[in-house]
Amino acid sequence: MNHKNLKVDDYIRNVEMWQPEMKQLRLLALSCGLTEELKWKQPCYSFQKSNIAIIGPLKKFCVLSFFKGALLKDTHQLLAKPGANTQLARIIPFTNIAEIVAQKSILKDYIYEAIEIEKAVRKVHLKKNQEPIIEELAQKFNEMPALKTAFEGLTPGRQRGYILHFSQPKQAKTRITKIEKYIPKIINGKGWNDCTCGLSRKMPYCDGSHKYIASDKK
């Protein structure tokens, strides 16, 4: 078993939910020979510097999340998409420690398979240009060339995230309002759900910590 990371010790000691489950998932990952680090303020497990999995507490369950879960065979049909538009990552949710213990050997097989994927240096061919630029965003690009340049400088994932986010409203007026709201974030190279206050415990993503700042000022 690989060594425990002291930063992860502190994290799990202070986590408010799913602590027993987190401890069990941690032991499971370490028993597979993975290296433990604290990345994005969550326990992360890697093989020869390649990220394999991350564990984390959510409101309704805790998860073992595979960075390249889409490549796993998922023989036991345990994997789920964390979001409807997720292409690569896959999660296995748990609501009690018994679930983890009962599936220990199966979970280890999934981890070992993920390691073999990294050894083989397999890459996922993500869908490109899947989401077309909506009309209202294209119009803003014409009005603000700097916005277009900044948008094109974002990672493909952030670009896709914005397009999906802007496409949700049914009315054009609402779509325009939403686009204008996020112009500063785009100019600053941020994704639509990236943290800007610096206090999120799920960096780089926003976890709502800014709401507590606002309430404290009232």
VENRAUR-V900452 format. One record per backbone hydrogen bond with DSSP energy under -0.5 kcal/mol. CO is the residue of the C=O (numbers start at 1). NH is the residue of the N-H. If there is no record, write none. Layout:
co=CO nh=NH
co=CO nh=NH
//
This chain:
co=5 nh=9
co=6 nh=10
co=7 nh=11
co=8 nh=12
co=9 nh=13
co=10 nh=14
co=11 nh=15
co=18 nh=22
co=19 nh=23
co=20 nh=24
co=21 nh=25
co=22 nh=26
co=23 nh=27
co=24 nh=28
co=25 nh=29
co=26 nh=30
co=27 nh=31
co=28 nh=32
co=29 nh=32
co=29 nh=34
co=30 nh=2
co=30 nh=33
co=35 nh=46
co=37 nh=39
co=37 nh=44
co=39 nh=42
co=42 nh=39
co=43 nh=55
co=44 nh=37
co=45 nh=52
co=45 nh=53
co=46 nh=35
co=47 nh=50
co=49 nh=51
co=50 nh=47
co=52 nh=67
co=53 nh=45
co=54 nh=65
co=56 nh=63
co=61 nh=58
co=62 nh=94
co=63 nh=56
co=63 nh=65
co=64 nh=92
co=65 nh=54
co=66 nh=69
co=66 nh=90
co=68 nh=71
co=69 nh=72
co=74 nh=77
co=80 nh=91
co=83 nh=86
co=88 nh=70
co=90 nh=66
co=91 nh=80
co=92 nh=64
co=94 nh=62
co=96 nh=99
co=96 nh=100
co=97 nh=101
co=98 nh=102
co=99 nh=103
co=101 nh=104
co=103 nh=107
co=104 nh=108
co=105 nh=109
co=106 nh=110
co=107 nh=111
co=108 nh=112
co=109 nh=113
co=110 nh=114
co=111 nh=115
co=112 nh=116
co=113 nh=117
co=114 nh=118
co=115 nh=119
co=116 nh=120
co=117 nh=122
co=118 nh=121
co=124 nh=126
co=130 nh=132
co=134 nh=138
co=135 nh=139
co=136 nh=140
co=137 nh=141
co=138 nh=142
co=139 nh=143
co=140 nh=144
co=144 nh=147
co=144 nh=148
co=145 nh=149
co=146 nh=150
co=147 nh=151
co=148 nh=152
co=149 nh=153
co=151 nh=154
co=155 nh=159
co=156 nh=160
co=157 nh=161
co=158 nh=162
co=159 nh=163
co=160 nh=164
co=161 nh=165
co=162 nh=166
co=163 nh=167
co=164 nh=168
co=165 nh=168
co=171 nh=175
co=172 nh=176
co=173 nh=177
co=174 nh=178
co=175 nh=179
co=176 nh=180
co=177 nh=181
co=178 nh=182
co=179 nh=182
co=179 nh=183
co=180 nh=183
co=182 nh=186
co=183 nh=187
co=184 nh=188
co=185 nh=190
co=186 nh=189
co=191 nh=194
co=193 nh=206
co=200 nh=203
co=202 nh=205
co=204 nh=195
co=208 nh=211
co=208 nh=212
co=209 nh=212
co=209 nh=213
co=210 nh=214
co=211 nh=215
co=212 nh=216
co=213 nh=217
co=214 nh=218
co=215 nh=218
//
